[in-house]
Amino acid sequence: MANPDQKTILIDNAFEEIKNICKNLQKDTYASNSELKSLLKLIINELEEKE
């Protein structure tokens, strides 16, 4: 497992990648903020079900 510093870096990198994916999705599909929120909530629910 990554040490705390590595974990922070990985989380920060993942955040930036997810943010860029969302920005590109909005740019390419004209998705609204509420549509993105719904998508992210679906992803969170999927992750919670697997715990």
C-alpha positions, 0 to 999 in steps of 0.5 A: 500500500502507498504511504500517506504522501504517495496516497495524497499524490495519487488522490490529487492526480485522480481528482485532476483526471476525473475533473478533466474527464468531466470537463471534456464530457461537458464540452463534447456533449453539452451535459449540464452540471446536474447531469454530471452530478448525477453521473458522479453519484451513480459512480459513487453508488457503484463503488459503495455497493462493491465495499 
